[in-house]
Amino acid sequence: MSAKPVSKLSTHKPAAKPSAFVTDIAAIRARARKHIEDGAITDSYTADREAVIRLLNEALATEIVCVLRYKRHYFMASGLMADAVKSEFLEHANEEQAHADLIAERIVQLGGEPDLNPDVLSKRSHAEYVEGSDLRDMVKEDLVAERIAIDSYREIINFIGDKDTTTKRMMESILAQEEEHADELADMLDGWTGR
């Protein structure tokens, strides 16, 4: 038997095999209907939901305390460099508020409740509420708080790992902005006159 010659210019491609990542779509459909009251949380969610909610409530408290500290610094800033620094304080306060909103929304998605009780916010916050005695001191205290958030958020991200990729990505995004804040505040301190 002679084999048919195979053209080297043939554009015929073998049929693609179905993806193996979803082995039983019927099972996924059945699981989706099984616990519909759980909303976005499905059986494939493997993180300790209560621990994640607790950590997110701590991060929420941290963000709210940072909003309040930045707002105070915004209103109390005075002196020769105050106008430039005030705009940074206000921008950071608004960004921290946006972080708090994201975290609160995620807590609800996970079936928890965002704890905004003013009596316990400062106790649960990783960062402290330090007023600062002058403009330079305010910048230093904000930088300290950002550095605390950076380290604690990195620990939260590492704790969550790949068990809750949505929360992990959210916290990574917040962490990136906290690092930007710290960099901006460090630049302010580096350029301070009379240092």
matplotlib code that plots the C-alpha trace (Angstrom):
import matplotlib.pyplot as plt

x = [0.0, 1.2, 0.6, -1.0, 1.5, 0.9, 1.1, 3.3, 1.1, -2.0, -4.1, -6.2, -5.9, -7.1, -10.3, -9.7, -10.3, -12.8, -11.1, -10.6, -10.9, -14.7, -15.3, -19.0, -21.0, -24.2, -22.7, -21.7, -25.3, -26.7, -24.4, -25.4, -29.1, -28.4, -27.5, -28.8, -29.3, -25.5, -25.3, -21.7, -20.3, -20.3, -18.9, -15.6, -15.0, -12.4, -11.3, -12.4, -15.2, -15.5, -11.8, -11.8, -14.8, -13.0, -9.8, -11.8, -13.6, -10.2, -9.1, -12.4, -11.7, -8.1, -9.4, -12.1, -9.5, -7.2, -10.0, -10.7, -7.0, -6.4, -9.5, -8.3, -4.9, -6.6, -8.5, -5.8, -2.9, -1.4, 1.8, 4.0, 3.6, 0.1, -1.8, 0.3, 0.2, -3.6, -4.5, -2.6, -4.3, -7.7, -6.9, -5.7, -8.8, -11.0, -9.0, -9.1, -12.9, -13.1, -11.1, -13.5, -16.4, -14.9, -14.1, -17.6, -19.1, -16.9, -17.9, -21.6, -20.8, -19.3, -22.4, -21.0, -21.8, -19.5, -18.9, -18.9, -19.6, -17.7, -17.1, -14.9, -13.4, -10.2, -9.8, -10.0, -8.0, -4.4, -3.3, -3.6, -5.4, -2.6, -3.3, 0.2, 1.4, 2.4, 2.3, 5.5, 4.4, 1.1, 2.9, 5.1, 2.0, 0.3, 3.4, 3.6, -0.1, 0.5, 3.4, 1.3, -1.5, 1.1, 2.5, -0.9, -2.6, 0.3, -0.3, -4.0, -3.2, -0.8, -3.3, -6.0, -3.7, -5.6, -8.6, -10.5, -9.1, -11.6, -10.7, -7.0, -7.2, -9.1, -6.6, -3.7, -5.2, -5.7, -2.1, -0.7, -2.5, -1.3, 2.3, 1.7, 0.5, 3.6, 5.9, 4.3, 4.5, 8.1, 8.9, 7.2, 9.4, 12.6, 11.9, 11.0, 12.8, 14.6, 14.8]
y = [0.0, 3.4, 6.2, 9.4, 12.2, 14.8, 18.4, 20.6, 23.5, 21.8, 24.1, 21.3, 21.3, 18.4, 19.1, 20.8, 18.6, 19.9, 21.6, 19.3, 21.9, 21.5, 17.8, 17.8, 20.9, 19.1, 18.8, 22.5, 23.4, 21.1, 22.6, 26.2, 25.3, 23.5, 26.4, 29.3, 31.4, 31.6, 34.0, 34.3, 31.7, 28.3, 24.9, 25.8, 28.5, 26.9, 29.8, 30.0, 32.5, 33.6, 34.2, 36.2, 38.3, 39.0, 40.1, 42.2, 43.9, 44.7, 46.1, 48.1, 49.6, 50.4, 52.2, 54.2, 55.3, 56.4, 58.4, 60.2, 60.9, 62.2, 64.3, 65.9, 66.5, 68.1, 70.5, 71.2, 71.7, 75.2, 76.9, 77.6, 74.2, 73.5, 74.0, 71.4, 68.9, 69.5, 68.4, 65.1, 64.5, 65.0, 62.8, 60.0, 60.4, 59.9, 56.9, 55.3, 55.8, 54.0, 51.1, 51.0, 50.8, 48.0, 46.0, 46.5, 45.3, 42.2, 41.4, 41.5, 39.3, 36.7, 36.7, 38.9, 42.3, 45.3, 46.4, 50.2, 50.5, 53.7, 52.4, 49.5, 50.9, 52.2, 49.0, 46.8, 49.0, 48.0, 51.7, 54.2, 57.5, 59.9, 63.6, 65.0, 68.2, 70.1, 69.6, 67.5, 65.4, 64.8, 63.5, 61.2, 59.8, 59.2, 57.4, 55.2, 54.3, 53.5, 51.3, 49.4, 48.9, 47.6, 45.0, 43.9, 43.8, 41.7, 39.2, 39.1, 38.4, 35.6, 34.1, 34.1, 32.7, 31.2, 30.1, 33.3, 34.9, 37.7, 39.0, 38.4, 40.5, 43.3, 43.4, 43.4, 46.4, 48.2, 47.3, 48.8, 52.1, 52.0, 51.6, 54.6, 56.7, 55.7, 56.6, 60.0, 60.7, 59.6, 61.9, 64.8, 64.0, 63.8, 67.2, 68.9, 72.2, 72.6, 68.9]
z = [0.0, -0.8, 1.5, 0.2, -0.1, 2.6, 1.4, 3.4, 2.7, 4.1, 6.3, 7.7, 11.5, 13.7, 15.5, 18.9, 21.9, 24.5, 27.4, 30.4, 33.1, 33.3, 33.5, 34.4, 33.6, 34.7, 38.2, 38.3, 37.3, 40.0, 42.7, 41.6, 42.3, 45.5, 47.8, 45.8, 49.0, 49.4, 46.5, 45.1, 47.6, 45.9, 47.0, 45.3, 47.9, 50.1, 52.4, 56.1, 55.4, 59.0, 59.3, 56.0, 57.2, 60.5, 58.7, 56.3, 59.2, 60.6, 57.3, 57.1, 60.5, 59.4, 56.4, 58.3, 60.9, 58.1, 56.5, 59.7, 60.4, 56.8, 57.1, 60.4, 58.8, 55.8, 57.9, 60.5, 58.0, 58.3, 57.4, 54.4, 52.7, 53.8, 50.5, 48.7, 51.5, 52.2, 48.7, 49.2, 52.6, 50.9, 48.0, 50.3, 52.5, 49.4, 48.2, 51.7, 51.7, 48.4, 49.9, 52.8, 50.4, 48.4, 51.6, 53.0, 49.8, 49.8, 53.4, 52.4, 49.3, 51.7, 53.8, 56.6, 58.0, 57.8, 61.4, 61.4, 65.1, 66.1, 69.6, 68.3, 65.1, 66.6, 68.7, 65.6, 63.3, 62.6, 62.2, 65.1, 65.0, 65.9, 65.3, 64.9, 66.4, 63.2, 59.4, 59.3, 62.2, 60.4, 57.3, 59.5, 61.3, 58.0, 56.6, 59.7, 59.3, 55.6, 56.5, 59.0, 56.4, 53.9, 56.2, 57.6, 54.2, 52.8, 55.7, 54.9, 51.2, 52.2, 54.6, 52.0, 49.2, 46.3, 48.4, 47.7, 44.6, 44.5, 48.0, 47.3, 44.1, 45.9, 48.7, 46.3, 44.5, 47.8, 48.9, 45.7, 46.4, 50.0, 48.7, 46.4, 49.4, 51.5, 48.6, 48.2, 51.9, 52.1, 49.2, 51.1, 54.2, 52.0, 50.5, 53.7, 54.3, 57.6, 58.1]

ax = plt.figure().add_subplot(projection="3d")
ax.plot(x, y, z, "-o")
ax.set_aspect("equal")
plt.show()
